[in-house]
Amino acid sequence: MKKKKTNGYSETYVNPLDELDYERYSEMMENGYTDSDIAKELKVSEKFVKRLRQETKKYL
């Protein structure tokens, strides 16, 4: 019998990008907040903020 393929995420998984307030993130970056301050304020990990900052630099 073949195993059923799954996406690896539980049904209760919440993608941080869905919950992120991009306007607030942009304002905080413009005002010179550190990654750790942004992470605390937006309730995400500092690692996530660093990756997000790198991705936004690519497109700006």
Secondary structure, DSSP 8 states (H G I E B T S, - for coil): -------S--TT---HHHH--HHHHHHHHHTT--HHHHHHHHTS-HHHHHHHHHHHHHH-
